[in-house]
Amino acid sequence: MRTISLALWAVLLPIVSGCQPNEIEPNESTTAAEVTNRIPIPLEVVSNIGITFEKAERGKLGRWLRVPGRLEVPHDRRWTVRAPALGRVHPRVRVGDVVEKGRVLAVLESPALLEERRKILIAANAVKNAEAEAQAAAARLTEAESLLTHAVEFESKCLQRRTRMVELLPTGSDSGSMLSSKELIDAEQTLVDARSRSLETAVLRDDLKKRSRRLRLEIDHARIELDQQLTSLSVLTGQSLEGLRSVVDGAPLWQTLSELELRAPSGGMVMAVAVSDGEHVPEATPIVSVSNASTLAFTGFLPESDLDRLSPGAFVRLESAGMGGKPVLTKLWDSPPTFDEASRTLRIRAWVANPSLGIPDGTSATAYVQVSESEKEEVLVPEACVVFDGLEAVVFRRDSADPDVAVRTPVELGERSAGLVEVLAGVLDGDEVVRDGVHQLKQTGLGKPPEGGHLHADGTWHEED
C-alpha cells in the first residue's frame, strides 16, 4: 500500500505540493486555484494501482437470499467407460484431452471377441442351411403340386372311361355285347389305381407343406439367433448393427474385428485414465472417465423456513472464483426445491453455462436468489465502489470528458442488497466509477476539499463569503 501510494503521489506531486503538511502555508491567492476534487489518473497510475471501473446502471434493486453452494457437472453429463470383457487394455487418450462423441478412448484385446465371432458364424451358417433346405422343400412342393394336378386329371379321365363302359354294357346276358366283364374290371382297376396315386400325391404334397412351414420357422429362429449374437457383439464393441453388417474388403465387418474399440459415449473432457498401457483388466474395470462441463449445476441449501420466499424460475446471481470476478445471471430450476430430511434444509439448483470450461467441477460458489425488488428504479453501482471518509460516502467517478481524470464525488445512498447499492444523488446512469483501487485513491486524501468553501462543477473550489 505504501509503495502504491508513493507512486501515485509522485505522479500527482505537481498538483498537491502546496497542500502537504509541515510545509509553507500557501497564500489565499493560490489556494483557490489549487484545491480541486479532480484527481489525475493517467495510464501509469491506473496500471500501478490496478484501477478498474464499473458502469452505473439504472434499475430496480432486487432483494436476494444469499446461498452458499458449489458448481458441479450434472450426473447425466458424466460417463465412465469400463472394460466390457476380460483382456489387455491400451489407452489412447490422456487426462485433459477434449474428445468428441465416438472417439476411440482405448482398445482392448480380448478372447471374448473371438467367442462372439464364433457364435455369429454358427448362427449365420444356420441361417444359410435353413434357407437352402427351405428353398429345396419349396421346389419339391411345387413338383408335388404339379404331380397332384396331373394325378387328379388322370383320375378324372379314368372315371369318365369307366362311366362310358358301364353305359355300354347290356342290361341282360347278351353275349354279343361289345364289352366284356373283363374289360370293365380292368377299367375299375385303372380307376382305383388312379385314385390311389392321387391320394398318395396329395399326402406327399401335405407333408411337403408341413416341412416348408417348419423350415420357415427354423429360418426365423436362426435369424433371431443371428440378430441376438450381433446385438451381443454390438454391445461388446459399441458398433451399430448396421456397421457390423457392413462389408469391408469383401467381408462383413464383424468377421474382421480383431480388437475392441472403447469409444466416447459423448463429447467432453477426459477427467481420468484409470489404467496403464498393456494392463490386464477384468470385466467392468473403469478405464476412462469423461465429463461434459459445458453446463454446470449450482447446488445450494437454504433453511426450510425460506420455502415461502422461493418461486420456481426466480432470478439467481452466481459469484465464483472461476467466473473472473463477474457474476452470472441465471434462474432457478422450474421444479420445486428438494427437501433434505437429514439436514432439514431445502436443496436448490440452477444451470450455469460454462462454454470455455474455465470453471472447474466442484468449485465453491455463492448464489443470490431474488425474492423481490424495489418499486422504483434508481442508479445502481457495486457496493465495492463506495468508500466512507468519516461519515461521508464517496465514489471516484471517471470524467466523461477526460478519461484520465477521476472526480471525488460524495453520494447519497439508498438500500443495499447482494453487493449492489442504490445511489440517490451524485452518480448518473452510465457513469463509470472506480472499483479496484478506490481505497488507494481515498488514502491519498486527494480531491477532498477543505472546510469553509464549496466546489463548482468544473472542480474549482471557492471560499464561503
C-alpha positions in Angstrom: 0.0 0.0 0.0 2.8 2.4 0.9 4.6 1.7 -2.4 1.5 2.2 -4.4 0.6 5.5 -2.6 4.1 6.8 -3.1 3.8 6.1 -6.8 0.5 7.9 -7.0 1.9 10.9 -5.1 4.9 11.0 -7.4 2.5 11.5 -10.4 0.3 14.0 -8.6 3.0 15.9 -6.8 2.9 19.0 -9.1 -0.8 19.4 -8.2 -0.7 18.8 -4.4 2.8 20.0 -3.4 1.3 23.2 -1.9 -1.1 21.2 0.3 1.4 18.9 2.1 1.6 19.3 5.9 4.6 20.7 7.6 5.4 23.0 4.6 5.0 26.7 3.9 1.3 27.6 4.0 0.1 28.8 0.6 -1.4 32.3 0.4 -5.0 32.9 -0.4 -4.4 33.7 -4.0 -3.0 30.2 -4.7 -5.3 28.2 -2.5 -8.5 28.6 -4.6 -6.6 27.7 -7.7 -5.0 24.5 -6.3 -7.9 22.9 -4.3 -9.9 20.6 -6.6 -11.9 17.3 -6.5 -10.4 16.3 -9.8 -7.6 13.6 -9.5 -5.4 12.9 -12.5 -5.2 9.1 -13.1 -3.0 8.7 -16.2 -2.3 5.2 -17.6 0.7 4.7 -15.4 -1.4 5.3 -12.3 -4.1 3.0 -13.4 -1.6 0.2 -14.1 0.3 0.8 -10.9 -2.7 0.7 -8.6 -4.7 -1.8 -10.7 -7.7 0.5 -11.1 -10.8 -0.9 -12.7 -14.1 0.7 -13.5 -17.8 -0.3 -13.2 -20.6 1.3 -15.1 -23.6 2.7 -13.1 -26.9 1.4 -14.3 -30.4 2.5 -13.6 -32.8 -0.3 -12.5 -34.7 -1.8 -9.6 -32.8 -3.1 -6.7 -33.5 -6.8 -6.1 -33.7 -8.3 -2.7 -31.8 -11.5 -2.6 -31.2 -14.5 -0.4 -27.6 -15.5 0.0 -27.0 -19.2 -0.6 -23.5 -20.8 -0.4 -23.0 -23.9 -2.6 -20.9 -25.5 -5.3 -20.8 -25.8 -9.1 -20.6 -29.4 -10.4 -21.1 -31.4 -13.5 -24.6 -33.0 -13.5 -24.7 -36.7 -13.1 -26.2 -37.2 -16.6 -23.1 -35.5 -18.1 -20.6 -37.8 -16.5 -19.5 -41.1 -18.2 -17.2 -43.9 -17.1 -16.1 -46.2 -19.8 -15.5 -49.7 -18.5 -13.9 -52.8 -19.9 -16.7 -54.9 -21.5 -14.7 -58.1 -21.0 -11.5 -59.6 -19.7 -8.5 -58.5 -21.7 -5.4 -56.4 -22.2 -6.1 -52.6 -22.5 -4.2 -49.9 -24.4 -5.4 -46.3 -23.6 -5.4 -43.8 -26.5 -6.1 -40.5 -24.6 -4.7 -38.6 -21.7 -6.2 -36.6 -18.8 -7.3 -33.2 -20.1 -7.9 -34.2 -23.7 -11.1 -32.8 -25.2 -12.9 -35.6 -27.1 -15.9 -35.8 -29.4 -18.6 -38.4 -29.3 -17.3 -41.7 -30.9 -13.6 -41.0 -30.5 -11.6 -44.1 -29.5 -10.6 -43.8 -25.9 -8.9 -47.2 -25.6 -8.6 -50.6 -27.3 -9.0 -53.9 -25.6 -7.5 -57.3 -26.8 -10.0 -59.9 -25.5 -10.8 -63.6 -26.2 -14.5 -62.6 -25.7 -14.4 -61.0 -29.2 -13.3 -64.3 -30.8 -16.0 -66.2 -28.9 -18.7 -63.7 -30.2 -17.4 -64.0 -33.7 -17.6 -67.8 -33.4 -21.2 -67.7 -32.3 -22.2 -65.3 -35.0 -20.5 -67.6 -37.6 -22.5 -70.6 -36.3 -25.7 -68.6 -36.4 -25.0 -67.2 -39.9 -24.4 -70.8 -41.2 -27.6 -72.0 -39.5 -29.5 -69.3 -41.4 -27.9 -70.3 -44.7 -28.6 -74.0 -44.1 -32.2 -73.4 -43.2 -32.7 -71.2 -46.2 -31.2 -73.8 -48.5 -33.4 -76.6 -47.1 -36.4 -74.3 -47.3 -35.6 -73.5 -50.9 -35.3 -77.2 -51.8 -38.5 -78.1 -50.0 -40.3 -75.3 -51.9 -39.1 -76.7 -55.2 -40.3 -80.2 -54.2 -43.6 -78.8 -53.1 -44.0 -77.2 -56.5 -43.3 -80.5 -58.2 -45.8 -82.3 -55.8 -48.5 -79.7 -56.6 -47.9 -80.3 -60.4 -47.9 -84.1 -59.9 -51.1 -83.9 -57.9 -52.7 -81.9 -60.6 -51.8 -84.5 -63.2 -53.0 -87.4 -60.9 -56.3 -85.7 -60.4 -56.7 -85.2 -64.1 -55.8 -88.8 -64.8 -58.3 -90.0 -62.2 -61.0 -87.9 -63.8 -60.3 -89.4 -67.2 -60.3 -92.9 -65.7 -63.7 -92.2 -64.1 -65.1 -90.9 -67.4 -63.9 -94.1 -69.2 -65.3 -96.4 -66.6 -68.6 -94.5 -66.7 -68.9 -94.9 -70.5 -68.1 -98.6 -70.3 -70.8 -99.1 -67.8 -73.2 -97.3 -70.1 -72.3 -99.6 -72.9 -72.8 -102.8 -71.0 -76.1 -104.7 -72.0 -78.8 -104.9 -69.4 -79.2 -108.6 -69.9 -77.0 -111.5 -70.7 -76.3 -110.5 -74.2 -73.3 -112.5 -75.4 -72.9 -110.2 -78.4 -72.0 -107.2 -76.2 -69.1 -105.1 -77.4 -67.6 -105.1 -73.9 -66.8 -108.0 -71.8 -66.8 -108.1 -68.0 -63.1 -108.5 -68.1 -62.7 -105.1 -69.8 -64.9 -103.5 -67.2 -62.9 -105.0 -64.4 -59.7 -103.5 -66.0 -61.4 -100.1 -66.2 -62.4 -100.4 -62.5 -58.8 -101.4 -61.6 -57.4 -98.5 -63.5 -59.7 -96.1 -61.7 -58.7 -97.5 -58.3 -55.0 -97.1 -59.2 -55.5 -93.6 -60.4 -57.4 -92.7 -57.1 -54.7 -94.3 -55.1 -52.0 -92.4 -56.9 -53.9 -89.1 -56.4 -54.2 -89.8 -52.7 -50.5 -90.6 -52.3 -49.6 -87.5 -54.2 -51.9 -85.4 -52.0 -50.4 -86.9 -48.8 -46.9 -86.2 -50.2 -47.9 -82.6 -51.0 -49.3 -82.1 -47.5 -46.1 -83.4 -46.0 -44.0 -81.1 -48.1 -46.2 -78.2 -47.0 -45.6 -79.1 -43.3 -41.9 -79.3 -44.0 -41.9 -75.9 -45.7 -43.7 -74.3 -42.7 -41.3 -75.9 -40.3 -38.3 -74.8 -42.3 -39.6 -71.2 -42.4 -39.8 -71.4 -38.6 -36.3 -72.7 -38.5 -35.2 -69.8 -40.7 -36.9 -67.3 -38.4 -35.3 -68.9 -35.4 -31.9 -68.9 -37.0 -32.2 -65.2 -38.0 -33.3 -64.3 -34.5 -30.3 -66.1 -33.1 -28.1 -64.3 -35.5 -29.6 -60.9 -34.5 -29.1 -61.8 -30.9 -25.4 -62.6 -31.4 -24.9 -59.5 -33.5 -26.6 -57.4 -30.8 -24.3 -59.0 -28.2 -21.3 -58.1 -30.3 -22.7 -54.6 -30.8 -22.9 -54.1 -27.0 -19.4 -55.5 -26.6 -17.8 -53.4 -29.3 -20.0 -50.3 -29.3 -20.6 -50.7 -33.0 -24.0 -50.3 -34.5 -25.8 -53.3 -36.0 -25.7 -51.7 -39.5 -22.0 -51.1 -39.0 -21.3 -54.7 -38.1 -23.2 -55.9 -41.1 -21.4 -53.5 -43.5 -19.0 -55.1 -45.9 -15.3 -54.2 -45.7 -12.8 -55.7 -48.1 -15.4 -58.3 -49.3 -16.3 -59.5 -45.8 -18.8 -58.3 -43.1 -17.2 -56.0 -40.5 -18.0 -58.4 -37.6 -15.8 -61.0 -39.2 -12.8 -58.7 -39.5 -12.7 -57.3 -35.9 -9.5 -58.2 -34.0 -9.8 -55.8 -31.0 -12.5 -53.9 -29.1 -12.5 -50.2 -29.5 -13.8 -48.3 -26.5 -15.4 -45.1 -27.7 -16.5 -41.9 -26.1 -20.3 -42.0 -25.4 -20.5 -38.2 -25.6 -18.3 -35.2 -26.2 -16.4 -33.8 -23.2 -13.1 -33.7 -21.4 -11.1 -36.7 -20.2 -11.1 -36.4 -16.4 -9.3 -39.7 -15.5 -7.4 -42.6 -17.1 -7.5 -45.4 -14.6 -5.2 -48.0 -16.3 -1.8 -48.3 -17.7 -0.9 -49.3 -21.2 -0.8 -53.1 -21.6 -2.5 -53.7 -18.2 -4.6 -56.9 -17.9 -8.1 -55.9 -16.6 -11.1 -57.9 -15.6 -14.6 -57.2 -16.9 -16.3 -54.0 -15.7 -12.9 -52.3 -14.8 -13.1 -48.5 -15.1 -10.9 -47.4 -18.0 -11.6 -43.7 -18.8 -13.8 -41.1 -17.2 -15.3 -38.3 -19.4 -17.3 -35.2 -18.3 -19.1 -32.6 -20.3 -18.6 -29.5 -18.2 -20.1 -27.0 -20.8 -23.0 -26.7 -18.5 -22.7 -26.8 -14.7 -25.3 -27.2 -12.0 -25.2 -25.0 -8.9 -26.4 -26.8 -5.8 -27.0 -24.9 -2.5 -29.1 -25.3 0.7 -31.5 -23.0 2.5 -33.4 -23.3 5.8 -36.8 -24.7 5.3 -38.3 -21.5 6.7 -37.3 -19.8 3.4 -39.6 -22.0 1.3 -42.4 -19.5 1.1 -39.9 -16.9 -0.2 -38.8 -19.0 -3.2 -40.5 -19.3 -6.6 -39.6 -21.6 -9.5 -37.7 -19.7 -12.2 -36.6 -16.9 -9.9 -33.5 -15.0 -10.9 -30.2 -16.1 -9.5 -26.9 -14.2 -9.4 -23.9 -16.5 -9.1 -20.4 -15.5 -7.9 -17.4 -17.8 -8.0 -13.6 -17.5 -8.3 -13.8 -19.3 -11.6 -16.0 -16.6 -13.1 -13.3 -14.0 -13.3 -15.0 -11.7 -10.7 -18.1 -11.2 -12.9 -21.4 -12.6 -11.6 -23.5 -14.7 -13.8 -27.3 -14.2 -14.0 -29.4 -17.4 -14.3 -32.6 -18.9 -13.0 -33.7 -21.5 -10.5 -34.8 -24.8 -11.9 -38.5 -24.7 -12.7 -39.1 -27.7 -10.5 -39.7 -27.1 -6.8 -36.8 -27.4 -4.4 -35.9 -30.7 -2.9 -36.2 -31.2 0.9 -33.4 -32.9 2.7 -34.8 -34.6 5.8 -31.4 -35.2 7.5 -30.3 -31.5 7.5 -33.8 -30.1 7.4 -32.8 -27.8 4.5 -34.0 -27.1 1.0 -31.8 -28.0 -1.9 -32.0 -25.5 -4.7 -30.4 -25.8 -8.1 -29.6 -23.6 -11.2 -28.0 -24.2 -14.5 -24.8 -22.3 -15.3 -23.3 -22.1 -18.8 -19.5 -22.9 -19.0 -18.7 -23.0 -22.7 -15.0 -22.2 -22.2 -14.7 -24.9 -19.5 -13.0 -22.3 -17.3 -15.0 -23.2 -14.2 -13.7 -26.5 -12.6 -16.0 -29.1 -11.4 -16.7 -28.8 -7.6 -15.9 -25.0 -7.4 -17.4 -23.2 -4.5 -19.9 -20.6 -5.4 -22.3 -18.1 -3.8 -25.8 -17.7 -5.2 -28.1 -14.7 -4.6 -31.7 -15.8 -5.2 -34.0 -12.9 -5.9 -37.1 -12.9 -3.7 -38.4 -9.4 -4.5 -37.3 -6.0 -5.9 -37.8 -2.3 -5.1 -40.8 -0.5 -6.5 -38.8 2.4 -8.0 -35.8 2.5 -10.3 -32.6 4.1 -9.0 -29.0 4.3 -10.2 -27.2 1.1 -9.0 -23.5 0.6 -8.5 -21.5 -2.2 -6.9 -21.1 -1.7 -3.2 -17.4 -2.2 -3.5 -17.2 1.1 -5.4 -18.3 3.1 -2.4 -15.9 4.1 0.4 -16.6 6.1 3.6 -14.5 9.1 4.6 -15.7 9.5 8.1 -19.5 9.7 7.7 -19.3 10.8 4.1 -20.0 8.2 1.4 -17.7 8.8 -1.6 -17.2 7.4 -5.1 -14.5 8.3 -7.6 -16.3 9.0 -10.9 -14.5 8.9 -14.1 -14.8 12.2 -16.0 -16.7 11.5 -19.2 -14.9 14.4 -20.9 -11.4 13.4 -19.8 -10.9 9.6 -19.1 -7.6 10.4 -17.3 -9.4 12.2 -14.5 -11.4 10.8 -11.6 -13.7 13.1 -9.7 -14.1 12.6 -6.0 -17.9 12.6 -5.6 -19.9 12.5 -2.4 -23.0 10.4 -2.8 -26.3 9.8 -1.1 -27.0 6.1 -0.7 -30.3 4.1 -0.5 -30.8 0.4 0.1 -28.2 -2.3 -0.3 -28.6 -5.9 -1.5 -26.4 -8.6 -2.9 -23.4 -6.4 -3.4 -25.3 -3.5 -5.1 -26.3 -0.2 -3.6 -28.8 2.5 -4.7 -27.2 5.9 -5.4 -29.9 8.5 -4.8 -27.6 11.5 -5.7 -24.1 12.1 -7.1 -24.0 9.5 -9.9 -26.0 9.2 -13.2 -26.9 6.3 -15.3 -24.0 5.3 -17.5 -21.3 7.0 -15.3 -18.1 4.9 -14.7 -16.9 4.7 -11.1 -13.7 3.2 -9.8 -13.9 -0.2 -8.2 -10.4 -1.8 -7.7 -8.1 1.0 -6.4 -10.9 3.0 -4.8 -9.3 2.6 -1.3 -5.9 3.7 -2.6 -7.4 6.9 -4.1 -9.1 7.6 -0.8 -6.0 7.1 1.3 -4.1 9.7 -0.7 -6.5 12.3 0.5 -6.6 13.9 -2.9 -9.8 15.6 -4.1 -11.1 16.2 -0.6 -12.0 19.9 -0.2 -11.2 21.8 3.0 -13.9 23.3 5.1 -15.2 26.8 4.6 -15.9 26.7 0.9 -17.5 24.8 -1.9 -16.6 23.1 -5.2 -18.0 24.1 -8.5 -19.0 21.6 -11.3 -15.6 22.2 -13.1 -13.7 21.1 -10.0 -12.7 24.6 -8.7 -13.1 25.5 -5.0 -14.2 28.8 -3.6 -14.3 30.0 0.0 -17.6 30.9 1.5 -18.1 34.7 1.8 
